[in-house]
Amino acid sequence: MQILDYDDFIKYIKEGLISTHNYNKYSNSILSNLSGLGFNIKLNPLDGYKFELTVYHIPIDGCDILLSLVNNYGYYPSKYTIELNNNMTNSFKFKLNEFKYKLKKKNIKSIVITFESKYEDGLYKNTLEVPDVLYHVTKTKYLDKISKIGLVPKSKNRLSTHPDRIHFVYDIEEANKLINKFKLSDKLNNVNEEEYTILEITPDKNNIRLHTDPNMIVDGCFTYDNISKNNIKK
């Protein structure tokens, strides 16, 4: 049995946590497993980061089985679209309890679930080079809390549901673009006007992993790691 020192052990654990299998290679395995359990299902690749499962029949108590199996390949459900027998459709962010409740409806024709890669860019493990400086946009009202505890991954997402993460952009110009888009979104969604602040992050390169984000509306990245208050300034 190999004995690891503490740093090697943490690295080993973390490597395991960021592993996602290439769904193009394992799609037949996914379909075969689910079909064998009574699912009527179709897989539709979208890009190197995500795919859709169209489900025409989910067996009784099959929801947890489906999600568990796909999770084993390193993917999570971010959103879903329900098509009714009258061909009307509606899309939702993925929330498990809400999803299970909607499955009880009798007039569902199909459900399209979008799955996204948890920790990886397509075929390769996501080990982006960590720059000397990153920028994070936050609502100004959160500054006091950030000054006390730093940045902690949260799922205050706008576009889809995903594991808790902290988003960054690479320069001030991109951060300002992001603020403009947030303000426009607030206006279009009749949200009370918010003030936003740009934070400069000096990342601890030994204690952070960065991942690309296919859903970001500007060029950026994210992390699942906490950011110390000592590495943050306005």
C-alpha positions as CSV (number, residue, x, y, z in Angstrom):
1,M,0.0,0.0,0.0
2,Q,1.4,3.4,-1.0
3,I,1.8,5.9,1.8
4,L,1.3,9.6,0.8
5,D,2.3,12.6,2.7
6,Y,-0.5,15.2,3.5
7,D,0.1,17.4,0.5
8,D,0.2,14.5,-1.9
9,F,-2.9,13.0,-0.3
10,I,-4.9,16.3,-0.7
11,K,-3.7,16.5,-4.3
12,Y,-4.8,12.9,-4.9
13,I,-8.3,13.5,-3.5
14,K,-8.7,16.7,-5.5
15,E,-7.6,15.1,-8.7
16,G,-10.4,12.5,-8.1
17,L,-13.0,15.2,-7.5
18,I,-12.3,17.0,-10.8
19,S,-12.5,14.0,-13.1
20,T,-15.2,13.9,-15.8
21,H,-15.4,11.1,-18.4
22,N,-15.8,12.0,-22.0
23,Y,-19.5,11.4,-22.8
24,N,-18.8,10.8,-26.5
25,K,-16.8,7.8,-25.5
26,Y,-19.3,6.6,-22.8
27,S,-22.7,7.6,-24.4
28,N,-23.5,4.0,-25.5
29,S,-22.8,2.9,-21.9
30,I,-25.0,5.5,-20.5
31,L,-27.9,4.7,-22.9
32,S,-27.4,0.9,-22.4
33,N,-27.5,1.2,-18.6
34,L,-30.6,3.4,-18.6
35,S,-32.4,1.4,-21.3
36,G,-31.8,-1.7,-19.3
37,L,-33.5,-0.1,-16.3
38,G,-36.6,0.7,-18.2
39,F,-35.9,4.2,-19.5
40,N,-36.9,5.3,-23.0
41,I,-34.2,7.8,-23.7
42,K,-32.0,9.6,-26.3
43,L,-28.7,11.4,-25.9
44,N,-27.9,14.5,-27.9
45,P,-24.3,16.0,-27.7
46,L,-24.2,19.8,-27.5
47,D,-20.5,20.6,-27.3
48,G,-17.4,19.7,-25.4
49,Y,-19.0,20.7,-22.1
50,K,-22.5,19.3,-22.1
51,F,-25.2,17.1,-23.6
52,E,-28.9,16.6,-23.4
53,L,-30.9,13.5,-22.4
54,T,-34.4,13.4,-23.9
55,V,-36.5,11.1,-21.7
56,Y,-39.8,9.7,-23.0
57,H,-40.4,7.4,-20.0
58,I,-39.0,7.4,-16.5
59,P,-39.8,4.3,-14.4
60,I,-41.3,4.7,-11.0
61,D,-38.7,5.9,-8.6
62,G,-36.3,6.2,-11.6
63,C,-35.3,9.8,-11.1
64,D,-32.6,9.2,-8.5
65,I,-31.2,6.3,-10.5
66,L,-30.9,8.4,-13.7
67,L,-29.2,11.3,-11.9
68,S,-26.9,9.0,-9.9
69,L,-25.7,7.1,-13.0
70,V,-25.0,10.3,-15.0
71,N,-23.3,11.8,-11.9
72,N,-20.9,8.8,-11.9
73,Y,-19.6,10.0,-15.2
74,G,-19.0,13.5,-13.8
75,Y,-22.0,15.5,-15.0
76,Y,-24.7,17.4,-13.2
77,P,-28.2,18.5,-14.4
78,S,-28.3,22.2,-15.0
79,K,-31.8,22.8,-16.5
80,Y,-34.6,20.9,-18.2
81,T,-37.5,21.4,-20.6
82,I,-40.8,19.7,-20.4
83,E,-43.0,19.1,-23.4
84,L,-46.6,18.3,-22.8
85,N,-48.9,16.1,-24.9
86,N,-50.4,19.3,-26.5
87,N,-46.8,20.2,-27.6
88,M,-46.5,23.1,-25.2
89,T,-43.0,23.4,-23.7
90,N,-41.6,25.1,-20.6
91,S,-38.0,25.3,-19.4
92,F,-36.7,25.5,-15.8
93,K,-33.5,25.6,-13.8
94,F,-32.9,22.2,-12.3
95,K,-34.1,21.9,-8.7
96,L,-34.4,18.3,-7.6
97,N,-37.6,18.5,-5.5
98,E,-39.4,20.7,-8.0
99,F,-38.3,18.3,-10.8
100,K,-39.6,15.3,-9.0
101,Y,-42.9,17.1,-8.4
102,K,-43.3,17.9,-12.1
103,L,-42.7,14.2,-13.0
104,K,-46.0,13.3,-11.4
105,K,-47.9,15.1,-14.1
106,K,-49.8,12.7,-16.4
107,N,-49.7,14.8,-19.6
108,I,-45.9,14.8,-20.1
109,K,-44.7,13.9,-23.6
110,S,-41.0,14.2,-23.0
111,I,-38.4,15.8,-20.8
112,V,-35.1,17.2,-22.1
113,I,-32.4,17.4,-19.3
114,T,-29.2,19.3,-19.9
115,F,-26.2,17.9,-18.2
116,E,-22.9,19.8,-17.9
117,S,-19.4,18.7,-17.1
118,K,-18.5,19.3,-13.5
119,Y,-14.8,19.7,-13.5
120,E,-13.4,19.3,-17.0
121,D,-13.0,20.9,-20.4
122,G,-14.2,18.2,-22.8
123,L,-11.7,15.4,-23.0
124,Y,-9.0,16.9,-20.7
125,K,-8.7,17.6,-17.0
126,N,-9.2,21.3,-16.5
127,T,-5.9,22.7,-15.1
128,L,-5.9,26.3,-16.3
129,E,-2.8,28.3,-15.6
130,V,-3.5,30.6,-12.7
131,P,-2.7,34.3,-13.5
132,D,-1.2,36.8,-11.1
133,V,-4.5,38.8,-11.0
134,L,-8.2,38.0,-11.5
135,Y,-11.3,40.1,-11.2
136,H,-14.6,39.3,-9.6
137,V,-17.9,41.3,-9.9
138,T,-20.1,41.4,-6.8
139,K,-23.1,43.3,-5.6
140,T,-21.8,46.2,-3.5
141,K,-24.1,45.2,-0.6
142,Y,-22.0,42.1,-0.1
143,L,-18.7,44.0,0.4
144,D,-18.9,44.0,4.2
145,K,-19.4,40.3,4.4
146,I,-16.6,39.7,1.9
147,S,-14.2,41.9,3.9
148,K,-14.8,39.5,6.9
149,I,-14.8,36.0,5.4
150,G,-13.5,36.4,1.8
151,L,-15.2,34.9,-1.1
152,V,-17.0,31.6,-0.6
153,P,-18.6,29.6,-3.5
154,K,-22.3,30.2,-3.8
155,S,-25.0,29.2,-6.4
156,K,-26.5,32.7,-7.0
157,N,-26.6,31.8,-10.7
158,R,-28.6,33.5,-13.4
159,L,-28.6,31.0,-16.3
160,S,-28.6,27.5,-15.0
161,T,-28.1,25.4,-11.8
162,H,-24.6,24.3,-11.1
163,P,-22.4,23.3,-8.2
164,D,-21.3,26.2,-5.9
165,R,-18.5,28.2,-7.6
166,I,-16.8,31.7,-7.7
167,H,-16.6,33.4,-11.1
168,F,-13.7,35.5,-12.4
169,V,-12.8,37.5,-15.5
170,Y,-9.2,38.3,-16.6
171,D,-9.2,42.1,-16.9
172,I,-11.1,45.3,-15.9
173,E,-12.6,45.8,-19.3
174,E,-14.3,42.4,-19.1
175,A,-15.5,43.1,-15.6
176,N,-17.1,46.4,-16.7
177,K,-18.8,44.5,-19.6
178,L,-20.2,42.0,-17.0
179,I,-21.5,44.8,-14.8
180,N,-23.3,46.4,-17.8
181,K,-24.9,43.0,-18.7
182,F,-26.0,42.5,-15.1
183,K,-27.6,45.9,-15.0
184,L,-29.4,45.3,-18.2
185,S,-30.6,42.0,-16.9
186,D,-31.8,43.6,-13.7
187,K,-33.7,46.2,-15.8
188,L,-35.3,43.6,-18.1
189,N,-36.3,41.4,-15.2
190,N,-37.8,44.4,-13.2
191,V,-35.2,43.8,-10.4
192,N,-34.5,46.7,-8.1
193,E,-31.4,48.5,-9.4
194,E,-28.3,47.1,-7.8
195,E,-24.8,48.7,-7.4
196,Y,-21.9,46.5,-8.4
197,T,-18.2,46.5,-7.4
198,I,-15.1,45.1,-9.0
199,L,-12.8,43.1,-6.8
200,E,-9.1,42.5,-7.6
201,I,-8.0,39.0,-6.7
202,T,-4.4,38.0,-6.1
203,P,-4.9,34.2,-6.2
204,D,-2.9,31.8,-4.0
205,K,-1.5,29.7,-6.9
206,N,-0.8,26.7,-4.6
207,N,-4.4,26.5,-3.3
208,I,-6.6,27.3,-6.3
209,R,-7.8,25.4,-9.4
210,L,-9.4,27.4,-12.2
211,H,-11.9,26.0,-14.7
212,T,-13.4,27.4,-17.9
213,D,-17.1,28.2,-17.9
214,P,-19.2,27.5,-21.0
215,N,-22.1,29.6,-19.6
216,M,-20.2,32.8,-18.9
217,I,-21.4,35.7,-21.0
218,V,-17.8,37.2,-21.1
219,D,-14.4,35.5,-21.2
220,G,-13.8,34.1,-17.7
221,C,-13.2,31.2,-15.4
222,F,-14.4,29.9,-12.1
223,T,-13.2,28.0,-9.0
224,Y,-14.7,25.8,-6.3
225,D,-12.1,27.0,-3.8
226,N,-12.5,29.7,-1.2
227,I,-10.7,33.0,-1.6
228,S,-9.1,34.5,1.5
229,K,-10.0,38.1,2.4
230,N,-6.3,38.8,2.4
231,N,-6.2,38.1,-1.3
232,I,-9.0,40.6,-2.2
233,K,-9.1,44.4,-2.7
234,K,-11.5,46.8,-4.3
